[in-house]
Amino acid sequence: MTFNINWEKKGVYVKFRGNVTAQDLIDANNYVISNAQFDTIDYQIFDFVHIDKFNVSSYDITIIGVMDKSQTDFKKDMKIAIVTQDDYVREIITEYDHIMSGTNWITRIFPSIGSANSWVTEK
């Protein structure tokens, strides 16, 4: 497993490392949305700072986006913070953001965990 998941009071923090594949993202996403705590959280932080490679295609992120968009019927509002300094990760996340347009799930990209934490905890 290339990720760790930590549940916080109002959110979830998912830290990836090593070579991240589409299946890793799908597995992490499934774990988060199927957990009973998902109904009570306001944010998700996905940390890609310590990855070696990001093996996720546009097609892969479309699948993940469709999975998440289906959740917006049940979980109306969500902040999703992506922590990365990698240009390719930023590019793929921009595609995810387009898929989620028209929902109240807001995605932002941050260079550090500190800036992501500040955003997700602000009112």
N, C-alpha and C positions, 0 to 999 in steps of 0.2 A: 504494500500500500504506500502510495506516495503522498498521502495527506493525513493530517490530524484534524479532528473536529473538537472544538471546545465550546460548550454552551455557556453563554453569559446571561445575566439577568434579563436583558431585553433583546438579545441577539445571539448570533452564532459566528464563530471565528473559525475559518477553514484555512489551514496553512499547508501549502504544497511544497514539495522539494523534489529534486532529481529530474527525471524525464517524465513529463506530464503528458498523458494520452487523453484522447476523447473519452475512453472508458473510465479513466480516473475521474474526470469531471462528471460524467453521468453517474458513477457510483456515489460520489460525494453529494451530488444533487439529490439523488434518490434517498440517501440516508437522511439528509436535512428535511426534505419535504414529507417524508414518511414518519418522522419523529413527532410524538405528541406535543413536544415543546414548540413546534413550528407555528402552531395556532396563536401562541402568545408573544412571538418576537416581532420586533419592529425593523430589524436590520440583519444583513448578512455581510460579513467581511471575507473576501477571498484574497489570500496573500500569496502572490507569485514571485516574491522577491528572491527566494532562494532556489529557484528552479534552474536546471541546466538546459532543458529543451522543452518546447511547448509544441507537441505533436497534435494539434487540433486544427482541423480544416474549416472552411466556411460551411460546408455541409454539416459537419459535426456540431458547430455552434448553433446551426438552425434547429437541429434536433433538441438541443438543450433549451433553446429559446421557446420552442413549441411546448416543451414540458412545463417550463415556468409560466408561460402565458396561460396554460390551462389551469394553473393554480390561482390565477388572479380572480377567478370566479368565487373562490372561497376566502382567499387572503387578499383583500383589496389594496392595501398599502404596504410597501416594502422599500427600504433603502438597501441598495446593493453597492458596497464599496469594493473596488478592485484595486489592490496594491501591487504595482509593478513599475519597473523602469524599462521594460522590454517593448520595443516598437511593434513587434508582431503581435504580442498579447494585446496591446492597445488597439491595434487594427481589428482583431477578431472580436474584442469586446464592443467596439463600435458597431459591428454587424449585429451582435446580440441586442444592443440598445435599440437598433432599428426594428428588430422583431418585436420588442416589448413596447414600442410606441403605441399610444392610445390606451395605455394602462396607467395605473398609479404606482407602478414599480419604477423607481428612479435609480439609474446606474451612474456612478461617477468613478473616475480613475484617479488614483492618488500615488505619489511617489514614495510615500512612507506610511507606516502603520499609525503614526501619531496624527497625521493629517486626516486619515480615514476615520480614526476614532473620534476626532473632534467633530467631523461632519455627521456621523451616525448618531452621536449622542446629543446633538443640538436639537432644540425644539422648533 
